[in-house]
């Protein structure tokens, strides 16, 4: 029992008054936070754009990329599955860069070695897919993840990009054979890939590109790639989301600065790592 200004309150009434005060305070805090969040959203939405993403958002994404990149100095392996669990019908995550028709019987991939100066003719190689297929074959069965929200276990076959880089002396600043473990300082920082028509293109950090599970794939489910999966050769990089798995590789080149990236140019995260 309590009194205030000659009025007596029961314990139940005191409890109800306390609940009302707390409820009102909670609603005031909620509306204040909502107002502040709305103002922050307006500020971000109206901020100048950087590659179709607002500069504050792009700054955060770039910071995230730098943090993730540090963890990819020695990236762990993506989880692999048995072939029996792989999907028989593999989903297609986009067809940008596949609309033009190309003769795949004598298809060549353009490999451009890094040069800090004007590139020379000898810096550019045109390697037939049939020649790449002579390298040791590697298969990977992993969960392919798409930024649209779906994932699917799929089985791919091809050659490790690390083996390709070693054979043709790619991905280094001096044209030497890449040695990620003993001489990481000689590696270029990025690789760029694009389709023959240039419509689709990706930029990838070098540790991920030289990852032991990253392959130039020419098979899916033990069969040659179909057209909608990037025949005759595509990139499979299990440590990245599907937007980085470029189909129908036309050109691979190397850079010390981030190469253009199709979806990053449209506001998405550049790193896109898992």
Backbone as CSV, one residue per row, in Angstrom:
resi,resn,N_x,N_y,N_z,CA_x,CA_y,CA_z,C_x,C_y,C_z
1,UNK,0.856,-1.189,0.000,0.000,0.000,0.000,0.890,1.237,0.000
2,UNK,0.562,2.224,-0.880,1.342,3.463,-0.952,0.380,4.618,-1.164
3,UNK,0.802,5.826,-0.688,-0.031,7.020,-0.865,0.732,8.085,-1.603
4,UNK,-0.010,8.925,-2.346,0.581,10.064,-3.055,-0.487,11.130,-3.179
5,UNK,-0.174,12.331,-2.570,-1.132,13.446,-2.597,-2.490,12.984,-2.052
6,UNK,-2.435,12.365,-0.905,-3.637,11.932,-0.168,-4.422,10.822,-0.865
7,UNK,-3.804,10.219,-1.962,-4.495,9.116,-2.630,-3.737,7.838,-2.344
8,UNK,-4.478,6.832,-2.032,-3.864,5.563,-1.679,-3.918,4.610,-2.877
9,UNK,-2.762,3.920,-3.177,-2.674,2.976,-4.284,-2.414,1.577,-3.736
10,UNK,-3.075,0.645,-4.329,-2.803,-0.750,-3.969,-1.537,-1.213,-4.687
11,UNK,-1.022,-2.347,-4.257,0.170,-2.904,-4.900,-0.104,-3.213,-6.366
12,UNK,-1.299,-3.682,-6.660,-1.654,-3.987,-8.049,-1.673,-2.726,-8.900
13,UNK,-2.199,-1.632,-8.348,-2.223,-0.360,-9.088,-0.812,0.175,-9.310
14,UNK,0.042,0.042,-8.298,1.431,0.486,-8.450,2.130,-0.303,-9.558
15,UNK,1.852,-1.600,-9.593,2.456,-2.440,-10.631,1.971,-2.012,-12.022
16,UNK,0.667,-1.737,-12.158,0.117,-1.309,-13.450,0.732,0.016,-13.896
17,UNK,0.926,0.944,-12.952,1.529,2.240,-13.296,2.969,2.045,-13.775
18,UNK,3.694,1.155,-13.130,5.078,0.887,-13.526,5.139,0.283,-14.932
19,UNK,4.201,-0.630,-15.207,4.154,-1.259,-16.531,3.859,-0.223,-17.602
20,UNK,2.911,0.703,-17.333,2.576,1.743,-18.306,3.769,2.633,-18.587
21,UNK,4.486,3.040,-17.526,5.654,3.900,-17.718,6.700,3.204,-18.577
22,UNK,6.945,1.943,-18.284,7.937,1.212,-19.058,7.492,1.003,-20.505
23,UNK,6.205,0.784,-20.687,5.682,0.616,-22.046,5.848,1.892,-22.859
24,UNK,5.458,3.030,-22.223,5.602,4.319,-22.911,7.060,4.592,-23.242
25,UNK,7.962,4.307,-22.291,9.391,4.534,-22.531,9.908,3.640,-23.658
26,UNK,9.436,2.406,-23.688,9.871,1.484,-24.738,9.424,1.965,-26.119
27,UNK,8.161,2.445,-26.199,7.668,2.949,-27.478,8.435,4.188,-27.919
28,UNK,8.748,5.086,-26.968,9.513,6.289,-27.311,10.902,5.924,-27.835
29,UNK,11.543,4.964,-27.181,12.873,4.528,-27.641,12.775,3.884,-29.016
30,UNK,11.724,3.048,-29.229,11.545,2.397,-30.524,11.383,3.421,-31.639
31,UNK,10.492,4.418,-31.426,10.267,5.417,-32.471,11.500,6.286,-32.700
32,UNK,12.267,6.548,-31.639,13.502,7.314,-31.799,14.503,6.530,-32.645
33,UNK,14.670,5.254,-32.326,15.598,4.422,-33.098,15.125,4.270,-34.538
34,UNK,13.819,4.115,-34.734,13.277,4.021,-36.090,13.559,5.299,-36.868
35,UNK,13.361,6.446,-36.222,13.627,7.722,-36.882,15.099,7.847,-37.258
36,UNK,15.977,7.473,-36.330,17.419,7.553,-36.610,17.814,6.590,-37.729
37,UNK,17.244,5.388,-37.731,17.547,4.418,-38.787,17.056,4.922,-40.144
38,UNK,15.876,5.540,-40.144,15.335,6.077,-41.398,16.212,7.205,-41.925
39,UNK,16.672,8.075,-41.037,17.550,9.163,-41.457,18.882,8.630,-41.977
40,UNK,19.395,7.575,-41.311,20.653,6.970,-41.774,20.467,6.348,-43.143
41,UNK,19.319,5.672,-43.357,19.044,5.079,-44.660,18.956,6.155,-45.739
42,UNK,18.277,7.263,-45.436,18.174,8.359,-46.403,19.554,8.917,-46.738
43,UNK,20.410,9.043,-45.702,21.757,9.575,-45.932,22.558,8.640,-46.834
44,UNK,22.468,7.334,-46.571,23.194,6.377,-47.397,22.649,6.359,-48.814
45,UNK,21.313,6.385,-48.937,20.681,6.301,-50.255,20.974,7.539,-51.099
46,UNK,21.119,8.697,-50.468,21.350,9.941,-51.199,22.823,10.283,-51.355
47,UNK,23.697,9.459,-50.757,25.127,9.724,-50.858,25.599,9.505,-52.291
48,UNK,26.709,10.134,-52.691,27.265,9.916,-54.038,27.522,8.432,-54.281
49,UNK,27.397,8.015,-55.545,27.544,6.609,-55.889,28.982,6.283,-56.278
50,UNK,29.373,5.061,-55.952,30.657,4.511,-56.374,30.358,3.146,-56.969
51,UNK,30.387,3.051,-58.316,30.031,1.818,-59.018,28.625,1.361,-58.634
52,UNK,27.700,2.301,-58.680,26.272,2.068,-58.448,25.924,1.707,-57.010
53,UNK,26.872,1.716,-56.122,26.594,1.559,-54.692,26.959,2.871,-54.022
54,UNK,26.204,3.270,-52.992,26.526,4.516,-52.309,27.920,4.413,-51.713
55,UNK,28.612,5.541,-51.626,29.995,5.523,-51.140,30.119,4.949,-49.729
56,UNK,29.221,5.284,-48.792,29.335,4.657,-47.462,29.218,3.134,-47.524
57,UNK,28.270,2.631,-48.341,28.106,1.186,-48.465,29.316,0.566,-49.134
58,UNK,29.823,1.220,-50.180,31.006,0.701,-50.870,32.211,0.680,-49.930
59,UNK,32.332,1.692,-49.067,33.440,1.725,-48.102,33.378,0.529,-47.161
60,UNK,32.166,0.218,-46.696,31.995,-0.927,-45.797,32.321,-2.229,-46.530
61,UNK,31.839,-2.366,-47.785,32.112,-3.584,-48.542,33.607,-3.744,-48.808
62,UNK,34.294,-2.644,-49.122,35.740,-2.713,-49.354,36.477,-3.097,-48.078
63,UNK,35.996,-2.577,-46.937,36.610,-2.942,-45.656,36.416,-4.434,-45.388
64,UNK,35.202,-4.928,-45.637,34.942,-6.356,-45.468,35.852,-7.188,-46.368
65,UNK,36.045,-6.711,-47.605,36.894,-7.445,-48.543,38.327,-7.523,-48.034
66,UNK,38.823,-6.422,-47.479,40.200,-6.433,-46.960,40.327,-7.383,-45.771
67,UNK,39.296,-7.406,-44.927,39.325,-8.311,-43.770,39.303,-9.767,-44.235
68,UNK,38.390,-10.085,-45.180,38.309,-11.447,-45.685,39.574,-11.838,-46.430
69,UNK,40.152,-10.890,-47.189,41.356,-11.193,-47.971,42.504,-11.611,-47.064
70,UNK,42.598,-11.023,-45.884,43.660,-11.413,-44.956,43.513,-12.871,-44.536
71,UNK,42.285,-13.308,-44.423,42.055,-14.696,-44.066,42.276,-15.656,-45.216
72,UNK,42.420,-15.118,-46.441,42.609,-15.966,-47.609,44.070,-16.051,-48.032
73,UNK,44.991,-15.627,-47.165,46.389,-15.816,-47.485,46.688,-17.308,-47.621
74,UNK,46.097,-18.101,-46.742,46.193,-19.561,-46.814,44.784,-20.122,-46.652
75,UNK,43.948,-19.961,-47.674,42.540,-20.323,-47.526,42.342,-21.815,-47.305
76,UNK,41.360,-22.142,-46.511,41.039,-23.540,-46.262,40.268,-24.110,-47.441
77,UNK,40.201,-25.419,-47.510,39.488,-26.079,-48.596,37.981,-25.994,-48.382
78,UNK,37.265,-25.824,-49.475,35.810,-25.904,-49.405,35.412,-27.357,-49.168
79,UNK,34.330,-27.558,-48.451,33.865,-28.917,-48.168,33.523,-29.631,-49.469
80,UNK,33.989,-30.870,-49.598,33.685,-31.659,-50.784,32.735,-32.802,-50.432
81,UNK,32.031,-33.291,-51.443,31.016,-34.319,-51.279,31.307,-35.486,-52.210
82,UNK,30.594,-36.576,-52.024,30.746,-37.717,-52.924,30.009,-37.430,-54.237
83,UNK,30.471,-38.062,-55.299,29.857,-37.841,-56.614,28.391,-38.275,-56.624
84,UNK,28.064,-39.254,-55.799,26.689,-39.761,-55.774,25.692,-38.715,-55.279
85,UNK,26.178,-37.691,-54.561,25.291,-36.653,-54.035,25.126,-35.483,-55.006
86,UNK,25.900,-35.492,-56.096,25.853,-34.360,-57.039,24.545,-34.364,-57.820
87,UNK,24.032,-33.178,-58.098,22.783,-33.041,-58.848,22.959,-33.531,-60.286
88,UNK,21.982,-34.266,-60.773,22.044,-34.725,-62.161,21.730,-33.595,-63.132
89,UNK,20.839,-32.720,-62.718,20.513,-31.555,-63.537,21.085,-30.324,-62.845
90,UNK,22.170,-29.790,-63.370,22.881,-28.689,-62.739,22.229,-27.366,-63.107
91,UNK,21.936,-26.581,-62.097,21.288,-25.300,-62.332,22.209,-24.341,-63.072
92,UNK,21.612,-23.434,-63.822,22.351,-22.416,-64.573,22.149,-21.079,-63.882
93,UNK,23.244,-20.425,-63.522,23.115,-19.151,-62.805,23.472,-17.974,-63.711
94,UNK,22.721,-17.818,-64.788,22.915,-16.667,-65.670,23.504,-17.046,-67.015
95,UNK,23.222,-16.217,-68.020,23.724,-16.483,-69.377,24.402,-15.275,-70.005
96,UNK,24.803,-14.295,-69.185,25.479,-13.103,-69.730,26.819,-13.524,-70.318
97,UNK,27.086,-13.088,-71.534,28.328,-13.432,-72.208,28.261,-14.716,-73.009
98,UNK,27.092,-15.381,-73.029,26.954,-16.649,-73.746,26.059,-16.540,-74.977
99,UNK,25.596,-15.340,-75.284,24.613,-15.196,-76.360,25.240,-15.298,-77.747
100,UNK,26.524,-14.950,-77.869,27.197,-15.049,-79.163,27.612,-16.494,-79.415
101,UNK,27.657,-16.885,-80.690,28.027,-18.239,-81.076,29.512,-18.308,-81.417
102,UNK,30.186,-19.325,-80.870,31.618,-19.503,-81.133,31.886,-20.934,-81.549
103,UNK,32.894,-21.091,-82.416,33.322,-22.422,-82.827,34.146,-23.026,-81.697
104,UNK,33.640,-24.082,-81.090,34.328,-24.675,-79.949,35.250,-25.827,-80.337
105,UNK,35.336,-26.148,-81.644,36.167,-27.278,-82.062,37.654,-26.979,-81.901
106,UNK,38.074,-25.759,-82.128,39.486,-25.393,-81.966,39.580,-24.138,-81.094
107,UNK,38.835,-24.159,-80.012,38.721,-22.979,-79.149,40.036,-22.723,-78.416
108,UNK,40.433,-21.460,-78.369,41.663,-21.063,-77.683,41.347,-20.053,-76.590
109,UNK,42.071,-20.158,-75.477,41.956,-19.199,-74.383,43.131,-18.225,-74.480
110,UNK,42.840,-16.950,-74.394,43.877,-15.915,-74.446,44.431,-15.685,-73.039
111,UNK,45.724,-15.922,-72.870,46.409,-15.736,-71.593,47.386,-14.578,-71.727
112,UNK,47.196,-13.552,-70.926,48.036,-12.350,-71.013,48.884,-12.256,-69.757
113,UNK,50.197,-12.429,-69.914,51.095,-12.300,-68.771,51.128,-10.855,-68.292
114,UNK,51.426,-10.694,-67.008,51.504,-9.344,-66.449,52.736,-8.622,-66.970
115,UNK,52.569,-7.345,-67.332,53.696,-6.505,-67.711,53.432,-5.103,-67.189
116,UNK,54.364,-4.546,-66.395,54.150,-3.191,-65.878,54.304,-2.130,-66.949
117,UNK,54.827,-2.523,-68.105,55.026,-1.592,-69.201,54.103,-1.975,-70.362
118,UNK,54.388,-1.494,-71.538,53.564,-1.832,-72.689,53.705,-3.315,-72.994
119,UNK,52.613,-4.051,-73.041,52.707,-5.488,-73.288,53.373,-5.796,-74.631
120,UNK,54.161,-6.866,-74.650,54.796,-7.320,-75.876,53.983,-8.456,-76.471
121,UNK,54.255,-8.757,-77.745,53.520,-9.825,-78.400,53.722,-11.151,-77.671
122,UNK,54.950,-11.371,-77.157,55.253,-12.625,-76.468,54.557,-12.730,-75.120
123,UNK,53.982,-11.618,-74.632,53.272,-11.647,-73.360,51.890,-12.267,-73.494
124,UNK,51.441,-12.444,-74.724,50.096,-12.962,-74.966,50.170,-14.338,-75.598
125,UNK,49.492,-15.297,-74.984,49.462,-16.663,-75.479,48.034,-17.029,-75.852
126,UNK,47.876,-17.822,-76.900,46.581,-18.349,-77.288,46.677,-19.869,-77.195
127,UNK,46.109,-20.411,-76.119,46.279,-21.827,-75.811,44.993,-22.594,-76.127
128,UNK,45.066,-23.590,-77.001,43.871,-24.399,-77.293,43.397,-25.143,-76.035
129,UNK,42.088,-25.277,-75.913,41.542,-26.030,-74.788,42.068,-27.460,-74.811
130,UNK,42.261,-28.006,-76.015,42.786,-29.364,-76.133,44.172,-29.482,-75.503
131,UNK,44.959,-28.408,-75.551,46.283,-28.420,-74.922,46.162,-28.332,-73.399
132,UNK,45.250,-27.514,-72.922,45.031,-27.415,-71.478,44.569,-28.748,-70.911
133,UNK,43.816,-29.492,-71.677,43.273,-30.770,-71.211,44.351,-31.841,-71.044
134,UNK,45.563,-31.571,-71.529,46.663,-32.517,-71.353,47.261,-32.441,-69.947
135,UNK,46.956,-31.362,-69.223,47.434,-31.236,-67.847,46.676,-32.225,-66.954
136,UNK,47.232,-32.527,-65.767,46.541,-33.477,-64.872,45.106,-33.036,-64.574
137,UNK,44.198,-33.966,-64.717,42.789,-33.658,-64.496,42.471,-33.616,-63.005
138,UNK,41.643,-32.668,-62.626,41.196,-32.517,-61.242,39.672,-32.458,-61.225
139,UNK,39.061,-33.115,-60.248,37.616,-33.062,-60.094,37.274,-32.487,-58.725
140,UNK,36.202,-31.745,-58.676,35.758,-31.162,-57.416,34.234,-31.284,-57.337
141,UNK,33.765,-31.787,-56.206,32.324,-31.915,-55.945,32.037,-31.069,-54.716
142,UNK,31.350,-29.972,-54.893,31.156,-29.010,-53.814,29.769,-28.394,-53.898
143,UNK,29.442,-27.604,-52.894,28.139,-26.931,-52.871,28.265,-25.573,-53.557
144,UNK,27.755,-25.511,-54.773,27.760,-24.272,-55.559,26.718,-23.324,-54.959
145,UNK,27.153,-22.147,-54.541,26.247,-21.200,-53.868,26.036,-19.963,-54.726
146,UNK,24.778,-19.588,-54.867,24.402,-18.421,-55.668,23.922,-17.304,-54.751
147,UNK,24.202,-16.065,-55.131,23.744,-14.928,-54.324,22.225,-14.789,-54.348
148,UNK,21.558,-15.512,-55.257,20.093,-15.492,-55.275,19.502,-16.288,-54.123
149,UNK,20.350,-17.030,-53.404,19.881,-17.722,-52.210,19.834,-19.230,-52.315
150,UNK,20.154,-19.795,-53.481,20.106,-21.248,-53.607,21.515,-21.836,-53.621
151,UNK,21.604,-23.116,-53.305,22.870,-23.841,-53.384,22.582,-25.234,-53.923
152,UNK,23.619,-25.847,-54.517,23.441,-27.159,-55.123,24.786,-27.878,-55.189
153,UNK,24.810,-29.117,-54.735,26.032,-29.908,-54.848,26.209,-30.308,-56.314
154,UNK,27.366,-29.984,-56.880,27.612,-30.283,-58.291,29.033,-30.804,-58.481
155,UNK,29.223,-31.545,-59.564,30.478,-32.261,-59.824,31.096,-31.714,-61.112
156,UNK,32.326,-31.194,-60.986,33.011,-30.561,-62.107,34.388,-31.187,-62.312
157,UNK,34.831,-31.201,-63.550,36.157,-31.707,-63.874,36.907,-30.715,-64.741
158,UNK,38.222,-30.653,-64.555,39.039,-29.747,-65.342,40.482,-29.798,-64.901
159,UNK,41.181,-28.689,-65.063,42.588,-28.608,-64.656,42.739,-27.470,-63.652
160,UNK,43.581,-27.690,-62.657,43.792,-26.631,-61.662,44.407,-25.403,-62.333
161,UNK,43.902,-24.231,-61.973,44.496,-23.027,-62.544,45.943,-22.874,-62.090
162,UNK,46.251,-23.340,-60.879,47.627,-23.286,-60.393,48.556,-24.049,-61.333
163,UNK,48.110,-25.199,-61.845,48.932,-25.968,-62.776,49.091,-25.236,-64.104
164,UNK,48.021,-24.582,-64.555,48.101,-23.786,-65.784,49.086,-22.637,-65.605
165,UNK,48.989,-21.957,-64.463,49.877,-20.826,-64.192,51.336,-21.263,-64.135
166,UNK,51.595,-22.437,-63.567,52.972,-22.929,-63.484,53.509,-23.310,-64.860
167,UNK,52.691,-23.942,-65.676,53.144,-24.378,-66.999,53.472,-23.200,-67.904
168,UNK,52.637,-22.151,-67.844,52.814,-21.028,-68.770,53.402,-19.786,-68.098
169,UNK,53.877,-19.947,-66.863,54.513,-18.841,-66.125,53.602,-17.614,-66.068
170,UNK,52.424,-17.830,-65.506,51.433,-16.765,-65.368,51.361,-16.299,-63.920
171,UNK,50.691,-15.186,-63.704,50.303,-14.696,-62.373,51.455,-14.145,-61.549
172,UNK,52.638,-13.964,-62.147,53.764,-13.365,-61.411,54.156,-12.044,-62.059
173,UNK,54.772,-11.182,-61.272,55.139,-9.862,-61.771,56.388,-9.892,-62.648
174,UNK,57.157,-10.997,-62.582,58.392,-11.078,-63.364,58.383,-12.204,-64.384
175,UNK,57.236,-12.856,-64.582,57.157,-13.922,-65.572,57.749,-15.238,-65.123
176,UNK,58.059,-15.363,-63.847,58.605,-16.607,-63.332,57.477,-17.586,-63.024
177,UNK,57.841,-18.827,-62.728,56.833,-19.812,-62.345,56.285,-19.456,-60.969
178,UNK,54.973,-19.387,-60.805,54.408,-18.983,-59.508,54.724,-20.008,-58.419
179,UNK,55.095,-19.492,-57.252,55.393,-20.328,-56.092,54.735,-19.664,-54.881
180,UNK,53.418,-19.887,-54.701,52.676,-19.181,-53.645,53.224,-19.393,-52.247
181,UNK,53.782,-20.560,-51.972,54.244,-20.851,-50.623,55.580,-20.182,-50.304
182,UNK,56.520,-20.231,-51.234,57.868,-19.733,-50.959,58.126,-18.312,-51.445
183,UNK,57.415,-17.891,-52.484,57.654,-16.548,-53.029,56.331,-15.835,-53.330
184,UNK,55.513,-15.610,-52.305,54.245,-14.904,-52.528,54.451,-13.461,-52.979
185,UNK,55.628,-12.884,-52.675,55.891,-11.487,-53.050,56.005,-11.311,-54.564
186,UNK,56.206,-12.408,-55.299,56.319,-12.325,-56.753,54.975,-12.444,-57.465
187,UNK,53.937,-12.748,-56.719,52.626,-12.937,-57.335,51.952,-11.613,-57.642
188,UNK,51.231,-11.580,-58.747,50.328,-10.450,-58.999,49.217,-10.487,-57.952
189,UNK,48.586,-9.375,-57.734,47.555,-9.308,-56.702,46.189,-9.783,-57.190
190,UNK,45.947,-9.656,-58.494,44.615,-9.983,-59.023,44.711,-10.676,-60.372
191,UNK,43.666,-11.426,-60.673,43.446,-11.968,-62.009,42.130,-11.411,-62.533
192,UNK,42.081,-11.175,-63.830,40.851,-10.728,-64.474,40.462,-11.736,-65.544
193,UNK,39.192,-12.040,-65.651,38.696,-12.952,-66.672,37.512,-12.308,-67.376
194,UNK,37.369,-12.610,-68.666,36.210,-12.100,-69.398,35.820,-13.064,-70.505
195,UNK,34.570,-12.983,-70.900,34.060,-13.815,-71.975,34.589,-13.294,-73.312
196,UNK,34.529,-14.105,-74.384,35.046,-13.651,-75.679,34.406,-12.358,-76.178
197,UNK,33.118,-12.161,-75.881,32.448,-10.941,-76.328,32.609,-9.785,-75.347
198,UNK,33.268,-10.034,-74.204,33.497,-8.978,-73.223,32.280,-8.571,-72.430
199,UNK,31.167,-9.283,-72.602,29.934,-8.890,-71.929,29.953,-9.217,-70.438
200,UNK,30.674,-10.265,-70.071,30.773,-10.632,-68.656,32.244,-10.682,-68.269
201,UNK,32.542,-10.200,-67.070,33.936,-10.100,-66.644,33.983,-10.116,-65.121
202,UNK,35.054,-10.685,-64.579,35.220,-10.777,-63.128,36.652,-10.423,-62.760
203,UNK,36.814,-9.939,-61.533,38.132,-9.719,-60.955,38.253,-10.567,-59.699
204,UNK,39.380,-11.257,-59.538,39.540,-12.212,-58.442,40.903,-12.029,-57.788
205,UNK,40.926,-12.034,-56.449,42.189,-11.938,-55.721,43.037,-13.171,-56.008
206,UNK,44.363,-12.982,-56.045,45.236,-14.067,-56.472,45.237,-15.283,-55.538
207,UNK,45.202,-15.113,-54.197,45.142,-16.317,-53.355,43.962,-17.221,-53.684
208,UNK,42.810,-16.626,-54.013,41.645,-17.436,-54.377,41.814,-18.058,-55.756
209,UNK,42.438,-17.311,-56.675,42.625,-17.829,-58.032,43.587,-19.016,-58.035
210,UNK,44.597,-18.984,-57.174,45.577,-20.063,-57.105,45.201,-21.135,-56.075
211,UNK,44.005,-21.044,-55.529,43.529,-22.020,-54.562,43.527,-23.411,-55.206
212,UNK,43.894,-24.462,-54.475,43.997,-25.795,-55.080,42.691,-26.357,-55.625
213,UNK,41.544,-25.791,-55.239,40.271,-26.271,-55.776,39.762,-25.424,-56.941
214,UNK,40.475,-24.362,-57.291,40.064,-23.524,-58.419,40.494,-24.190,-59.717
215,UNK,39.531,-24.471,-60.582,39.853,-25.176,-61.822,39.286,-24.447,-63.042
216,UNK,39.943,-24.679,-64.169,39.373,-24.333,-65.461,38.646,-25.585,-65.908
217,UNK,37.337,-25.538,-65.857,36.516,-26.737,-66.007,36.049,-26.928,-67.448
218,UNK,36.135,-28.175,-67.918,35.604,-28.531,-69.235,34.608,-29.678,-69.143
219,UNK,34.288,-30.115,-67.899,33.328,-31.196,-67.716,32.377,-30.890,-66.563
220,UNK,31.164,-31.407,-66.648,30.219,-31.405,-65.549,29.552,-32.780,-65.518
221,UNK,29.502,-33.398,-64.362,28.962,-34.752,-64.215,29.647,-35.749,-65.152
222,UNK,30.943,-35.560,-65.398,31.705,-36.485,-66.225,31.523,-36.315,-67.711
223,UNK,30.757,-35.307,-68.135,30.493,-35.061,-69.557,30.975,-33.668,-69.954
224,UNK,31.259,-33.456,-71.257,31.670,-32.123,-71.698,30.632,-31.070,-71.324
225,UNK,31.097,-29.876,-71.034,30.183,-28.785,-70.675,29.177,-28.528,-71.788
226,UNK,27.906,-28.327,-71.442,26.937,-27.871,-72.437,27.094,-26.361,-72.667
227,UNK,26.423,-25.876,-73.673,26.526,-24.457,-74.015,26.110,-23.562,-72.852
228,UNK,25.032,-23.933,-72.165,24.523,-23.056,-71.110,25.385,-23.062,-69.853
229,UNK,26.385,-23.963,-69.799,27.318,-23.984,-68.678,28.702,-23.460,-69.085
230,UNK,28.777,-22.838,-70.259,30.012,-22.147,-70.639,30.963,-22.938,-71.491
231,UNK,30.463,-23.920,-72.262,31.337,-24.695,-73.140,32.161,-23.768,-74.034
232,UNK,33.431,-24.111,-74.284,34.071,-25.380,-73.898,34.837,-25.332,-72.567
233,UNK,34.973,-24.135,-71.945,35.761,-24.052,-70.716,35.276,-22.883,-69.868
234,UNK,35.216,-23.101,-68.579,34.715,-22.086,-67.664,35.516,-22.132,-66.366
235,UNK,35.263,-21.165,-65.497,35.927,-21.120,-64.203,35.030,-21.745,-63.135
236,UNK,35.620,-22.594,-62.313,34.969,-23.104,-61.107,35.871,-22.744,-59.939
237,UNK,35.341,-21.955,-59.007,36.144,-21.460,-57.880,35.317,-21.606,-56.603
238,UNK,35.417,-22.749,-55.928,34.534,-23.087,-54.806,34.567,-22.125,-53.625
239,UNK,35.611,-21.303,-53.501,35.675,-20.384,-52.363,34.947,-19.067,-52.652
240,UNK,34.238,-18.992,-53.793,33.504,-17.787,-54.158,32.046,-18.110,-54.466
241,UNK,31.204,-17.081,-54.398,29.824,-17.206,-54.853,29.783,-17.378,-56.374
242,UNK,28.646,-17.839,-56.866,28.493,-18.165,-58.276,28.754,-17.016,-59.236
243,UNK,28.593,-15.774,-58.792,28.812,-14.643,-59.700,30.259,-14.549,-60.173
244,UNK,31.182,-15.227,-59.483,32.588,-15.204,-59.886,32.956,-16.358,-60.816
245,UNK,32.059,-17.347,-60.975,32.361,-18.541,-61.776,32.105,-18.243,-63.248
246,UNK,32.982,-17.509,-63.863,32.752,-17.033,-65.232,32.648,-18.198,-66.219
247,UNK,31.629,-18.133,-67.076,31.419,-19.142,-68.103,32.068,-18.700,-69.419
248,UNK,32.529,-19.686,-70.177,33.182,-19.496,-71.473,34.315,-18.470,-71.366
249,UNK,35.413,-18.926,-70.829,36.573,-18.053,-70.644,37.139,-17.659,-71.999
250,UNK,37.230,-16.366,-72.227,37.857,-15.865,-73.445,39.272,-15.401,-73.177
251,UNK,39.431,-14.608,-72.094,40.727,-14.020,-71.755,40.969,-14.105,-70.256
252,UNK,42.217,-14.380,-69.895,42.671,-14.289,-68.507,43.880,-13.371,-68.483
253,UNK,43.838,-12.361,-67.621,44.961,-11.434,-67.512,45.221,-11.157,-66.037
254,UNK,46.273,-10.385,-65.762,46.720,-10.195,-64.377,47.017,-8.722,-64.125
255,UNK,46.857,-8.336,-62.845,46.943,-6.918,-62.518,47.373,-6.743,-61.071
256,UNK,47.894,-5.559,-60.777,48.225,-5.195,-59.402,47.105,-4.388,-58.764
257,UNK,46.121,-4.027,-59.533,44.950,-3.307,-59.027,43.700,-4.101,-59.393
258,UNK,42.612,-3.942,-58.656,41.405,-4.740,-58.930,40.888,-4.537,-60.353
259,UNK,40.800,-5.586,-61.152,40.241,-5.470,-62.497,38.749,-5.179,-62.437
260,UNK,38.163,-4.734,-63.535,36.711,-4.524,-63.555,35.968,-5.816,-63.224
261,UNK,34.811,-5.665,-62.589,34.002,-6.820,-62.203,32.541,-6.479,-62.480
262,UNK,31.869,-7.347,-63.217,30.517,-7.059,-63.699,29.557,-6.694,-62.587
263,UNK,29.471,-7.538,-61.555,28.485,-7.287,-60.507,28.962,-6.251,-59.502
264,UNK,30.259,-6.137,-59.300,30.750,-5.061,-58.432,30.436,-3.711,-59.058
265,UNK,30.501,-3.624,-60.392,30.133,-2.389,-61.089,28.663,-2.054,-60.907
266,UNK,27.884,-3.021,-60.475,26.448,-2.820,-60.304,26.040,-2.817,-58.831
267,UNK,27.028,-2.590,-57.964,26.723,-2.380,-56.555,26.935,-3.557,-55.642
268,UNK,27.402,-4.688,-56.174,27.602,-5.874,-55.340,29.011,-5.879,-54.730
269,UNK,29.189,-6.793,-53.791,30.474,-6.962,-53.130,31.521,-7.471,-54.118
270,UNK,32.703,-6.852,-54.140,33.745,-7.248,-55.083,34.331,-8.603,-54.719
271,UNK,34.592,-8.818,-53.433,35.294,-10.023,-52.993,34.444,-11.283,-53.203
272,UNK,33.190,-11.229,-52.765,32.222,-12.326,-52.961,32.751,-13.678,-52.488
273,UNK,33.440,-13.680,-51.356,33.997,-14.925,-50.838,33.049,-15.635,-49.884
274,UNK,33.285,-16.921,-49.709,32.472,-17.735,-48.800,33.222,-18.010,-47.512
